[in-house]
């Protein structure tokens, strides 16, 4: 099931001081009648995301450097406007319209924004195309070196949009993630549909024979219905995936940078002292983001510890993939603005040839709490099954309404090779003991909670005409208190085989 996300608007607070001669941003009264200037910072993301963390750093830095003369109000999910705080509003567009927030900044709806690099490249900042070539930026060390040595030149193209690029912030390396099988070679991509956030990664996937899908709507529903079979994502963002995925860590489709960008007209009206404050705050933001950045191999190791699955494609497959996207690389190389910058990126990559690049492969361990050894071969009917549960299904069985609202909707279970997928707990497994199937949760407490590694449920089963029924459901680690909810979750509805 998809985690329910929280929204919020953060306003930087603290001591404020009068700012003489500044009429470029809105004023607000603080204690003692002193006037501080409010700077609106636009975000597409909610709290807890890398861009949100960067926005908080910038807000704190600008308040500190200006001694409170410039205060930042961060508008999370700015594209939703006054509806941002409405329950469930964040789920209306699961793909997050970053482009909309970039356009809002360019249209003057805010003074500053933190947006992905690809939105500015799409808007016409040709210099940033140097970062969007397939498979080019492939290590954390290279992302850091690019931010330290090439950021001024890379951000120059933003001036053409009527805006001012202030800081280039490395976020993550993007890998292909499969929800039922990995993407390790060109044939794996052929005909598959993958959810994308970055349209440039989408073009890479299209060149590999896949269909790139920028979702409007529920990501989980698209996966459960079979509309998408994978995604481009990062280890650090694994919690945003609706189901457990298989990461191919030695295939880096691209890198995602965030950009602190200011409205050009607003920046032009600032006094020299104010501009210096803003630029210093952006520089501090970059320094703190770089210092706090967790590497891709480190995040991958955490994913493995949680029971995740990581594979490698190998050098031969990497060469085949690169051959397929060569026309895109050639276009970037030939671009009069991006081309020279791209060559500099490649030169830095050569200097960092020995830098750590990829997470180590791993597979979830097959474990069971049952006394007997697992027996899965040819016994339990493997496949992907789906059921839909309503609030009434739970409440009519005496289950608490809060639990019902948290667990209603479409559920999908995939049973394959002793593993169970799509229950939101990486590394979960199943085993057949006697005439019962026993489902055991993975070991990662961050995703699986306090019952990590324990039995989720057990049941007898019946399969007829592609419809699976769980019978005599046992509540597992939840014990007798969880019997009613377990019976509703697993045993009250038909599970229809979808693949």
Secondary structure, 3 states (H helix, E strand, C coil): CCCCCCCCEEECCCCCCCCCCCCCCEEEECHHHCEEEEEEEECCCCCCCHHHHHHHHHHHHHHHHCCCCEEEEEECCHHHHHHCCCCCHHHHCCCCCHHHHHHHHHCCCCCEEEEEHHHHHHHCCHHHHHHCCCCCCCCHHHHHHHHHHCHHHHHHHHHHHCEEEEEEEEEEEEEEEECCCCCCCHHHHCCCEEECCCHHHHHHHHHCCCEEECCCCCHHHHHHCCCCCEEEECHHHHHHCCCCCEEEEEEEEEEEEEEEEEEHHHHHHCCHHHHHHHHHHHHHHHHHHHHHCCCHHHHHHHHHHCCCEEECCCHHHHHHHHHHCHHHHHHHHHCCCHHHHHHHHHHHHHHCCCCCCCCCCECCCCCCCCCCCCCCCCCCCCEEEEEEECHHHHHCCCCCHHHHHHHCEEEEEEEECCEEECCCCCCCEEEEECCEEEEECCCCHHHHHHHCCCEEEEEEEEEECCEEEEEEEECHHHCHHHHHHHHHHHHCCCEEECC
